[in-house]
């Protein structure tokens, strides 16, 4: 499955680099990729925010010791 996804991404990259414009917004696979990408970006943002908050708390705890 991962190999197929990598092949798909590579194929899209080749098409985009060639200047080919493709409208497949109704394709379920494309919709899934877009949704998954959006969810991964949101999760990354949440994790980065949590990491920053944790570092701040640890720094405050260390200073208080």
Backbone as CSV, one residue per row, in Angstrom:
resi,resn,N_x,N_y,N_z,CA_x,CA_y,CA_z,C_x,C_y,C_z
1,UNK,0.825,-1.181,0.000,0.000,0.000,0.000,0.879,1.258,0.000
2,UNK,1.917,1.247,0.837,2.816,2.403,0.905,3.549,2.566,-0.421
3,UNK,3.985,1.458,-0.974,4.689,1.505,-2.255,3.796,2.089,-3.342
4,UNK,2.531,1.703,-3.347,1.594,2.225,-4.333,1.379,3.724,-4.128
5,UNK,1.303,4.152,-2.859,1.129,5.577,-2.559,2.344,6.374,-3.033
6,UNK,3.527,5.819,-2.820,4.755,6.495,-3.259,4.776,6.608,-4.781
7,UNK,4.374,5.535,-5.448,4.313,5.570,-6.913,3.320,6.624,-7.394
8,UNK,2.173,6.715,-6.720,1.153,7.707,-7.082,1.689,9.120,-6.902
9,UNK,2.331,9.368,-5.766,2.900,10.697,-5.499,3.963,11.032,-6.535
10,UNK,4.806,10.063,-6.859,5.851,10.290,-7.863,5.223,10.619,-9.221
11,UNK,4.189,9.888,-9.580,3.520,10.140,-10.863,2.911,11.532,-10.908
12,UNK,2.271,11.938,-9.811,1.694,13.290,-9.754,2.787,14.340,-9.849
13,UNK,3.903,14.094,-9.206,5.019,15.038,-9.239,5.528,15.205,-10.670
14,UNK,5.658,14.098,-11.389,6.112,14.150,-12.780,5.128,14.959,-13.618
15,UNK,3.832,14.708,-13.431,2.826,15.452,-14.181,2.871,16.944,-13.867
16,UNK,3.016,17.279,-12.597,3.061,18.695,-12.200,4.300,19.384,-12.759
17,UNK,5.432,18.683,-12.720,6.662,19.272,-13.247,6.572,19.485,-14.753
18,UNK,5.783,18.679,-15.424,5.616,18.822,-16.866,4.611,19.908,-17.223
19,UNK,4.026,20.508,-16.224,3.068,21.576,-16.471,1.685,21.087,-16.851
20,UNK,1.409,19.823,-16.570,0.106,19.271,-16.900,-0.858,19.597,-15.761
21,UNK,-1.991,20.149,-16.137,-3.007,20.487,-15.148,-4.100,19.432,-15.174
22,UNK,-4.351,18.830,-14.020,-5.346,17.772,-13.950,-6.344,18.108,-12.839
23,UNK,-7.601,18.057,-13.193,-8.645,18.319,-12.202,-9.322,17.004,-11.844
24,UNK,-8.958,16.486,-10.696,-9.553,15.228,-10.254,-10.106,15.378,-8.839
25,UNK,-10.676,16.530,-8.564,-11.134,16.806,-7.209,-12.230,15.857,-6.746
26,UNK,-12.913,15.188,-7.673,-13.970,14.248,-7.292,-13.455,12.825,-7.123
27,UNK,-12.198,12.604,-7.409,-11.609,11.271,-7.270,-11.482,10.931,-5.777
28,UNK,-12.054,9.809,-5.332,-12.003,9.446,-3.912,-10.574,9.304,-3.378
29,UNK,-9.659,8.815,-4.195,-8.276,8.669,-3.747,-7.640,10.033,-3.488
30,UNK,-7.902,10.983,-4.385,-7.347,12.330,-4.226,-7.963,13.000,-2.999
31,UNK,-9.258,12.822,-2.815,-9.923,13.394,-1.643,-9.336,12.813,-0.358
32,UNK,-9.082,11.508,-0.366,-8.494,10.857,0.808,-7.089,11.407,1.090
33,UNK,-6.290,11.549,0.057,-4.930,12.078,0.227,-4.983,13.500,0.784
34,UNK,-5.874,14.322,0.253,-5.997,15.697,0.728,-6.462,15.737,2.179
35,UNK,-7.444,14.901,2.519,-7.951,14.857,3.894,-6.865,14.372,4.849
36,UNK,-6.167,13.326,4.466,-5.094,12.790,5.318,-3.984,13.812,5.502
37,UNK,-3.630,14.501,4.440,-2.596,15.526,4.515,-3.010,16.636,5.474
38,UNK,-4.246,17.059,5.378,-4.757,18.100,6.264,-4.725,17.645,7.721
39,UNK,-5.138,16.404,7.967,-5.122,15.865,9.327,-3.702,15.760,9.867
40,UNK,-2.760,15.366,9.019,-1.363,15.280,9.454,-0.804,16.659,9.796
41,UNK,-1.159,17.668,9.005,-0.713,19.035,9.292,-1.277,19.518,10.617
42,UNK,-2.560,19.232,10.872,-3.185,19.635,12.129,-2.543,18.928,13.315
43,UNK,-2.276,17.638,13.169,-1.641,16.874,14.237,-0.232,17.390,14.501
44,UNK,0.491,17.721,13.449,1.837,18.270,13.600,1.804,19.581,14.373
45,UNK,0.856,20.435,14.046,0.720,21.716,14.745,0.408,21.482,16.221
46,UNK,-0.514,20.572,16.506,-0.869,20.272,17.897,0.328,19.726,18.666
47,UNK,1.082,18.838,18.040,2.258,18.266,18.700,3.325,19.332,18.955
48,UNK,3.536,20.213,17.992,4.512,21.288,18.191,4.077,22.225,19.313
49,UNK,2.785,22.530,19.390,2.281,23.376,20.469,2.447,22.695,21.821
50,UNK,2.139,21.406,21.882,2.290,20.653,23.129,3.760,20.585,23.547
51,UNK,4.645,20.416,22.580,6.082,20.366,22.862,6.557,21.695,23.442
52,UNK,6.108,22.792,22.849,6.494,24.116,23.339,5.976,24.338,24.746
53,UNK,4.723,23.967,24.997,4.136,24.121,26.322,4.889,23.289,27.354
54,UNK,5.215,22.057,27.005,5.950,21.181,27.916,7.334,21.751,28.221
55,UNK,8.014,22.251,27.194,9.338,22.846,27.428,9.245,24.049,28.351
56,UNK,8.206,24.857,28.177,8.018,26.024,29.041,7.784,25.594,30.484
57,UNK,6.941,24.584,30.667,6.663,24.088,32.020,7.912,23.502,32.657
58,UNK,8.673,22.750,31.874,9.911,22.167,32.413,10.923,23.256,32.769
59,UNK,11.003,24.283,31.934,11.926,25.383,32.233,11.492,26.108,33.492
60,UNK,10.191,26.336,33.663,9.685,27.009,34.865,9.925,26.150,36.088
61,UNK,9.758,24.847,35.970,9.997,23.946,37.088,11.477,23.940,37.474
62,UNK,12.338,23.928,36.461,13.779,23.911,36.707,14.231,25.199,37.403
63,UNK,13.671,26.331,36.985,14.024,27.615,37.593,13.534,27.651,39.050
64,UNK,12.380,27.062,39.311,11.817,27.073,40.650,12.547,26.168,41.626
65,UNK,13.339,25.237,41.133,14.031,24.288,42.009,15.161,24.901,42.699
